[in-house]
């Protein structure tokens, strides 16, 4: 039984580490520009994010304050959600 539990425990630890790296990151900032044709948003600090597919929000304009939930995918910041806060 012990020989079975050790590999299972090792697998559980490895999988939990992989899940933690996939976790979303939250960012808050002011919108510098929005390019709906390219599907991108750029914050005043210069960080650009790809918008979620099918994203529409008329409140997303330059100067708006936003909270973005995003992940790093293929070295690109990909937004999962974008919420206008001001």
C-alpha positions as CSV (number, residue, x, y, z in Angstrom):
1,X,0.0,0.0,0.0
2,X,2.8,2.4,0.9
3,X,4.4,1.9,-2.6
4,X,1.1,3.1,-4.1
5,X,0.7,6.1,-1.9
6,X,4.1,7.7,-2.6
7,X,3.7,8.0,-6.4
8,X,0.1,9.3,-5.9
9,X,1.3,11.9,-3.4
10,X,4.1,13.0,-5.7
11,X,1.7,13.4,-8.6
12,X,-0.7,15.5,-6.4
13,X,2.2,17.8,-5.5
14,X,3.3,18.2,-9.1
15,X,-0.3,18.9,-10.3
16,X,-0.9,21.5,-7.6
17,X,2.2,23.4,-8.6
18,X,1.1,23.4,-12.3
19,X,-2.3,24.7,-11.3
20,X,-0.8,27.6,-9.3
21,X,1.2,28.8,-12.3
22,X,-2.0,28.9,-14.4
23,X,-3.7,31.1,-11.9
24,X,-5.1,34.4,-13.1
25,X,-3.5,37.7,-12.2
26,X,-5.4,40.8,-11.4
27,X,-4.3,44.2,-12.6
28,X,-5.9,47.6,-12.1
29,X,-5.0,50.7,-14.2
30,X,-6.0,53.5,-16.5
31,X,-6.8,52.7,-20.1
32,X,-4.4,54.5,-22.6
33,X,-6.0,53.0,-25.7
34,X,-8.4,50.4,-27.0
35,X,-8.2,48.7,-30.4
36,X,-11.4,46.7,-30.9
37,X,-10.3,45.6,-34.4
38,X,-7.1,44.1,-33.0
39,X,-8.8,43.0,-29.8
40,X,-6.3,44.8,-27.5
41,X,-6.3,47.2,-24.6
42,X,-3.2,49.1,-23.5
43,X,-2.9,50.7,-20.1
44,X,-1.1,54.0,-19.3
45,X,1.9,52.0,-17.9
46,X,2.4,50.5,-21.5
47,X,1.2,47.0,-20.7
48,X,-1.0,45.6,-23.5
49,X,-3.6,42.8,-23.1
50,X,-5.5,40.7,-25.7
51,X,-9.2,41.1,-25.1
52,X,-11.4,38.0,-24.7
53,X,-13.0,36.8,-27.9
54,X,-16.4,38.4,-28.5
55,X,-15.7,41.1,-25.9
56,X,-17.9,44.2,-26.1
57,X,-18.1,47.1,-23.6
58,X,-19.0,50.6,-24.7
59,X,-17.5,51.9,-21.4
60,X,-14.0,50.8,-22.3
61,X,-12.5,54.0,-23.5
62,X,-9.2,55.9,-23.0
63,X,-9.1,57.3,-19.5
64,X,-11.4,54.7,-17.9
65,X,-10.2,52.8,-14.8
66,X,-10.3,49.0,-15.3
67,X,-9.6,45.8,-13.4
68,X,-8.3,43.1,-15.6
69,X,-8.1,39.4,-14.8
70,X,-5.4,37.9,-17.1
71,X,-3.0,35.0,-17.7
72,X,0.3,34.8,-19.5
73,X,-0.2,32.6,-22.6
74,X,2.6,32.1,-25.1
75,X,4.3,35.2,-23.7
76,X,1.2,37.4,-24.3
77,X,-1.0,38.9,-21.6
78,X,-4.5,37.5,-22.3
79,X,-7.4,39.1,-20.5
80,X,-10.0,36.7,-19.1
81,X,-12.2,39.6,-17.8
82,X,-12.2,43.3,-18.1
83,X,-14.3,45.4,-15.7
84,X,-14.6,49.2,-16.0
85,X,-14.4,50.5,-12.4
86,X,-14.7,54.3,-13.1
